[in-house]
Amino acid sequence: MANTKKATKNVDIEDIDVEVQETPEEPIEEKPVQETKKATKIKHDPDELIACRSVTFGELLIIGPKTKLVYSWSNEGDVREVEYQDLMSLKALRHKYLYNPYIIIEDEALREEWKIDLEPIYKKLDDINLKDIFDLPQRQFVAKLKQLPENLKTSVQNMAYSMIQDGTLYDLRKINVIDEVLGTELKMMI
C-alpha cells in the first residue's frame, strides 16, 4: 500500500466574506403549560389493616397467603380488617376471594388504586343484595340469578336451603328456578 499525504491550507477567517440575511421576526405564541395531574399513589404499609366486607352467605374463613393469619366473617355483610400484604398476595395470585369475589374491599383509596382490576367485578355486585333477591318478582329473580357470579350462586343456594329450613322460603316457583339454574334439588326438602 502506498502512503499518500494530504495537503492542507491554512485560511484566515478574516479573508472569507460571508453574507448574512436577516429574517423578519415572527411573534412567538406562548402556550400556557398545562399541569398534568398525576394520581398520587398512596404508599401502604404491609401491616396496614384494610376493611373488607363479606359477600358470602354463612361463615367465611380466609387464610392470608403472606401472613398465614386466619380472617373470619360470620355472615354476608360483615366487615373485617385484612392486612394489606395479604390483599396484595391475593391480587397477585388473582385469587378467587378477590376476583370471584368472596370479599369486597371497602377502602376507597385502595379501590381506586386497583380500579382497573376490580371495577368490572364490583360493578356487577353494586345492585345485588342477597337478602332482597328472594323478594324480586319471578322474571327479575330468574334474570338476576342467571347473571350472578359463581360464589354468589352458591350463597343463594345456601341461603335458600336455610330459608326452607326455617320456613321463610316456601314459593315453589322460586325453588324450582333455583333447582333448574343452579342444579340443586332443594324441592326435595319441602
DRENFI-339707 format. One line per field, with one value per residue (C-alpha): residue in one letter; y negated, z negated, x negated. Coordinates in steps of 0.02 Angstrom, whole numbers, padded with zeros to 5 digits. Each point is the difference from the previous one (the first is absolute). Layout:
BEGIN
aa	[A,...]
py	[Y,...]
pz	[Z,...]
px	[X,...]
***
This chain:
BEGIN
aa	[M,A,N,T,K,K,A,T,K,N,V,D,I,E,D,I,D,V,E,V,Q,E,T,P,E,E,P,I,E,E,K,P,V,Q,E,T,K,K,A,T,K,I,K,H,D,P,D,E,L,I,A,C,R,S,V,T,F,G,E,L,L,I,I,G,P,K,T,K,L,V,Y,S,W,S,N,E,G,D,V,R,E,V,E,Y,Q,D,L,M,S,L,K,A,L,R,H,K,Y,L,Y,N,P,Y,I,I,I,E,D,E,A,L,R,E,E,W,K,I,D,L,E,P,I,Y,K,K,L,D,D,I,N,L,K,D,I,F,D,L,P,Q,R,Q,F,V,A,K,L,K,Q,L,P,E,N,L,K,T,S,V,Q,N,M,A,Y,S,M,I,Q,D,G,T,L,Y,D,L,R,K,I,N,V,I,D,E,V,L,G,T,E,L,K,M,M,I]
py	[00000,-00168,-00140,-00160,-00169,-00121,-00182,-00123,-00187,-00123,-00128,-00157,-00030,-00183,00038,00083,-00107,00067,-00080,00017,-00024,-00050,00077,-00102,00052,00076,-00018,00159,00061,00053,00147,00021,00153,00120,00089,00183,00069,00161,00114,-00004,00179,00034,00102,00135,00085,00190,00011,-00131,00066,-00021,00019,00139,00051,00178,00031,00185,00074,00090,00009,-00042,00040,-00063,00044,-00143,00061,-00109,-00008,00164,-00094,00066,-00130,00044,-00075,00074,-00047,-00105,-00185,00022,-00112,00057,-00074,00091,-00043,-00090,00127,00141,-00099,-00033,00186,00042,-00127,00064,00178,-00060,00100,00036,-00085,-00167,00039,00113,-00091,00061,-00165,-00180,-00129,-00145,-00118,-00130,-00047,00180,00031,-00149,00061,00173,-00068,00082,00174,-00014,-00124,00120,00128,-00123,-00080,00166,00005,-00180,00030,00175,00033,00186,-00024,-00102,00115,00117,-00146,-00037,00043,00169,-00063,-00117,00138,00118,-00132,-00054,00179,00040,-00150,00026,00047,00181,-00030,-00102,00140,00115,-00129,-00008,00190,00004,-00143,00088,00160,-00097,-00092,00163,00072,-00147,-00013,-00172,00067,00098,-00068,00156,-00104,-00077,00167,00079,-00140,00022,00187,-00028,-00139,00060,00187,00031,00108,-00118,00051,00167,-00092,-00056]
pz	[00000,00045,-00127,00058,-00079,-00004,00027,-00117,00017,-00141,00033,-00102,-00054,00039,00185,00020,00045,-00062,00040,-00139,00035,-00140,-00007,-00066,-00175,-00022,-00166,-00101,-00071,-00178,-00044,-00180,-00075,-00064,-00156,00008,-00156,-00049,-00112,-00164,-00040,-00182,-00078,-00109,-00139,00015,-00175,00037,-00033,00142,-00029,00105,00007,00027,00142,-00045,-00091,-00156,-00081,00105,-00049,00098,-00042,00048,00132,-00067,-00188,-00022,-00113,-00002,00043,-00037,00042,-00081,00138,00153,-00033,-00142,00009,-00060,00022,00108,00008,00159,00036,00002,00118,00113,00002,00042,00141,00067,-00003,00081,-00138,00007,-00169,00087,00180,-00020,-00133,-00175,-00080,00059,-00048,-00090,-00001,00136,00028,00030,00111,00105,00010,00057,00105,00163,-00077,-00117,00077,00128,-00138,-00126,00127,00014,-00189,-00031,00013,-00075,-00175,-00030,-00129,00121,00150,-00063,-00007,00187,00119,00085,00167,-00084,-00121,00144,00095,-00155,-00050,00171,00000,-00174,-00019,-00049,-00184,-00018,00083,-00135,-00130,00070,-00004,-00183,-00045,00084,-00096,-00163,00043,00044,-00167,-00100,00107,00076,00179,00054,00177,00109,00157,-00072,-00070,00172,00084,-00124,00033,00187,00011,-00137,00021,-00177,-00069,-00130,00044,-00084,-00167,-00002]
px	[00000,-00064,-00001,00084,-00017,00144,-00035,00084,00015,00005,00137,00026,00178,-00017,-00027,00170,00150,00165,00166,00128,00185,00113,00172,00144,00046,00171,00085,-00014,00162,-00014,00109,00048,-00079,00131,-00049,00039,00076,-00080,00097,-00088,-00035,00025,-00138,00075,-00094,00003,00076,00134,00175,00126,00187,00079,00184,00059,00123,00013,00149,-00055,-00170,-00151,-00180,-00150,-00179,-00114,-00123,-00140,00026,00095,00122,00178,00132,00181,00169,00155,00122,00033,-00025,-00125,-00153,-00171,-00172,-00128,-00184,-00052,-00138,00129,00112,-00150,-00038,00181,-00006,-00166,00067,00163,00084,00185,00025,-00028,00046,00151,00024,00031,-00052,00009,-00130,00083,-00151,00037,-00182,-00051,00152,-00050,-00179,00055,00143,-00057,00007,00148,00123,00076,00029,00069,00119,00092,00022,00053,00186,00004,00061,00019,00137,00105,-00023,00137,00123,-00017,00142,-00023,-00071,-00123,-00049,-00040,-00099,-00097,-00038,-00072,-00118,-00072,-00184,-00031,-00034,00159,00098,-00069,00050,00178,00007,-00056,00116,00147,-00040,-00001,00160,00090,-00058,00071,00158,-00030,-00020,00151,00030,-00013,-00029,-00158,-00059,00026,-00099,-00144,00001,00001,-00130,-00118,00022,00061,00140,00070,00178,-00033,-00014,00181]
***
